[in-house]
């Protein structure tokens, strides 16, 4: 067995800095529920006291935008210190912020030359999941009760029993990386099937799809075409939530103009996000994106194309994504979009 070094340092209550051979990570939480961030992955672990039952799952290998983390934290963490009404409003505001910040999150740029040359055999020996379990074993410190009831060995064995599953997870990572290695030369040569395979493997649109939207990819005349079908207009709330001076919950119907503007911002934020993800993953210079939904300004409302835009890499990379208005930004690219302030989207023709 090779040399292994692992050390954990407490840097704040409930926060530890982990130092190991493969880099550093940060663990936030306690012995019952904790998340570890580092090495381009996020792992959530939890356990039920006194039962020996525990759970661990790698939940991400990308950096999520702060607005998405805030919303997910609000909806998975019980906050006993907040009154119910206050928490409801906090959840609502976090959700709105997440909707209009979709464009701020993106995959790290993929270097396909590096992918083709990367040595991934380490994943068959000690990948990130195995490394995490070994780190847990190395850092295990028996409690007074463990020593008193002579169950230190049993506790270590429970942790060690996670190794087979960890090896399987690392093997799945290896298989995915191997598929990408095999596809790398094809992607660099402009093979359209390899392009679509890469987008499918990276699957970077989980938050957009979680609201029922669908994305499809095809290549026409050597140009990537992405179709986004918005799953449900109700993804944008029609009510507003706020607190009165006495912390009572106030629910009011959202003004139509405000709702339509928020919906347009959400759609345009999704479009910019799609372009960013495509350019991060693929070595291409432009992408054509069509968005389909009901034409809100058409009577009767009919489903069709509400936005069609061709975005080029060079112009997109000049944007300050933290400070743009997504709806205005779309208008700086070649596009078909008819949006009426008091009526919403109207159906348009797709760009060719």
Protein Blocks (a to p, Z undefined) as FASTA:
>chain_A
ZZdddddddfbghiacdddfkbccddeddfkbccdeeehiacdddddehklpacdddfbf
cdcdfklmmmmmmmmcccfkbcfklmmmmmmmmmmmmmmmmmmpccddddfklmmmpcck
lmmmmgfklmmmmmmmmmpccdfklmmnopmmmmmmmmmmmmmmmmmmmmmmmmmmmmmm
mmmmmmmnopaklmmmmmmmnopmlmmmmnopacddddeehiacdddddfblklpccbdc
dddfkopacdddddfklmmmmmmmmmmmmmmmmmmmmmmmpccfbdcdddddddfkbccd
ddddfbdcdddfklmmmpcfklccfklmmmmpccdddddfknopadddddZZ
